[in-house]
């Protein structure tokens, strides 16, 4: 599963610090993909539509939609990181601690 990094085969055999370094490296790779930023764009459009046209008149509904977009963003981030774990592990195996500055 992409949401349990401790069970990923890409992180097998690494100590805690090395797993953290591989996840950080995967995060650096993931940041370059435009779909990572899609939930933020959706939320900004939603806020602008709500501010200008009062799309969602109830405060409770507005907060629930904002919370749903936040959850979607977290799931999206975890998915992107899990997608780039394999190349991050390959780079970490080749370069080791030199890539993270240790």
NORZIDA-V312756 format. One record per pair of residues at least 12 apart in sequence whose ideal C-beta (glycine too) atoms are under 10 Angstrom apart, sorted by the first residue. I is the first residue (numbers start at 1). GAP is how many residues later the second one is. If there is no record, write none. Layout:
I,GAP  I,GAP
//
This chain:
1,77  1,81  2,73  2,76  2,77  2,78  2,79  2,80  2,81  2,83  3,71  3,72  3,75  3,76  3,78  3,79  4,74  4,78  5,14  5,15  5,17  5,18  5,21  5,73  5,76  5,77  5,80  6,13  8,14  8,15  8,73  8,74  8,77  8,78  8,81  9,76  9,77  9,80  10,12  10,13  10,16  10,72  10,74  10,75  10,76  10,77  10,78  10,79  10,80  10,82  11,12  11,15  11,74  11,77  11,78  11,81  12,77  13,76  14,75  14,78  14,79  17,80  17,83  17,85  18,71  18,74  18,75  18,78  18,79  18,82  18,84  19,66  19,70  19,73  20,80  21,67  21,68  21,71  21,75  21,76  21,78  21,79  21,80  21,81  22,59  22,62  22,63  22,64  22,66  22,67  22,68  22,69  22,70  22,71  22,77  22,78  23,58  23,59  23,61  23,62  23,65  23,66  24,57  24,64  24,68  24,75  24,76  25,56  25,59  25,60  25,62  25,63  25,64  25,65  25,66  25,67  25,70  25,74  25,75  26,54  26,55  26,56  26,57  26,58  26,59  26,60  26,61  26,62  26,63  26,65  26,66  27,50  27,53  27,54  27,57  27,58  27,61  28,53  28,56  28,60  28,63  28,71  29,51  29,52  29,54  29,55  29,56  29,58  29,59  29,62  30,46  30,47  30,48  30,49  30,50  30,51  30,52  30,53  30,54  30,55  30,58  31,46  31,49  31,50  31,53  32,48  32,52  33,47  33,50  33,51  35,41  35,44  35,45  36,37  36,40  36,41  36,43  36,44  36,45  37,36  37,39  38,34  38,35  38,38  39,29  39,30  39,31  39,32  39,33  39,34  39,35  39,36  39,37  39,38  40,29  40,33  40,36  42,23  42,27  42,30  42,31  43,22  43,23  43,25  43,26  43,27  43,29  43,30  44,25  46,16  46,19  46,20  46,23  47,15  47,18  47,19  47,22  50,12  50,15  50,16
//
